[in-house]
């Protein structure tokens, strides 16, 4: 999981449920994922995705990392799910 997306989890949880809950959620999530600090090539891949797809920048980092790892991107984000067929990775829709 990109550090960009870990930051996103923390700020959104903090905004919706408070800093203490955000810290707890991040503490539980980090041991379950491999943290990826984006380098220059990941930043370029995210920039290329952003230039060609109307998605949030953090979403571009998630898509780019999934593509580079040959992984399935698990998300419920409609910005990603609705464009799945044009993205360079497989996307699994987690929405109910």
C-alpha positions in Angstrom: 0.0 0.0 0.0 1.4 3.4 -1.0 2.2 5.8 1.8 0.1 8.3 -0.1 -2.9 6.1 0.5 -2.0 5.4 4.2 -2.0 9.2 4.7 -5.4 9.3 3.0 -6.8 6.7 5.4 -5.5 8.6 8.4 -6.8 12.0 7.4 -10.2 10.8 6.4 -10.6 8.7 9.6 -9.4 11.6 11.7 -11.8 14.0 10.0 -14.8 11.6 10.4 -14.0 10.0 13.7 -11.2 11.9 15.4 -7.4 11.7 15.7 -7.4 8.9 18.3 -9.5 6.7 16.1 -7.4 7.5 13.1 -4.2 6.6 15.0 -5.8 3.3 16.1 -6.9 2.5 12.6 -3.5 3.2 11.1 -1.9 1.2 13.9 -4.1 -1.8 13.0 -3.6 -1.4 9.2 0.2 -1.0 9.0 1.1 -4.6 10.2 -1.3 -6.0 7.5 0.1 -4.2 4.5 3.5 -3.7 2.8 4.2 0.0 3.0 5.5 1.5 -0.2 7.2 4.9 -0.3 6.8 6.1 -3.8 10.0 6.9 -5.7 10.5 8.9 -8.9 9.2 6.1 -11.2 6.0 5.7 -9.1 5.5 9.4 -9.2 5.8 9.5 -12.9 3.4 6.6 -13.3 0.9 8.4 -11.1 1.3 11.6 -13.1 0.7 9.8 -16.3 -2.4 8.2 -14.9 -3.6 11.6 -13.6 -3.0 13.2 -17.0 -5.2 10.6 -18.8 -7.8 9.8 -16.2 -10.0 12.2 -14.2 -9.2 10.6 -10.8 -7.9 11.9 -7.5 -4.1 11.9 -7.3 -4.0 9.4 -4.4 -6.1 7.0 -6.5 -3.5 7.3 -9.2 -0.8 6.2 -6.7 -3.0 3.2 -5.7 -3.6 2.2 -9.3 0.0 2.7 -10.3 1.3 0.5 -7.4 -1.2 -2.2 -8.1 -0.1 -2.2 -11.8 3.6 -2.3 -11.0 3.1 -5.2 -8.5 0.7 -7.2 -10.8 -1.8 -6.9 -8.0 -5.6 -6.6 -7.9 -6.7 -3.3 -6.5 -9.4 -3.7 -3.9 -11.6 -0.6 -3.7 -15.1 0.8 -3.4 -14.1 4.1 -4.9 -16.4 4.9 -7.9 -13.7 7.0 -9.5 -11.6 3.8 -9.9 -14.3 1.2 -10.3 -16.1 3.1 -13.0 -12.9 3.3 -15.0 -11.6 -0.2 -14.3 -11.6 -1.4 -17.9 -9.3 1.4 -18.9 -6.8 1.1 -16.0 -3.5 -0.9 -16.1 -4.5 -3.2 -13.2 -7.3 -5.4 -12.3 -9.9 -3.8 -10.0 -12.2 -5.6 -7.6 -15.3 -3.6 -6.5 -15.8 -3.9 -2.7 -19.0 -2.0 -2.7 -22.0 -3.9 -1.3 
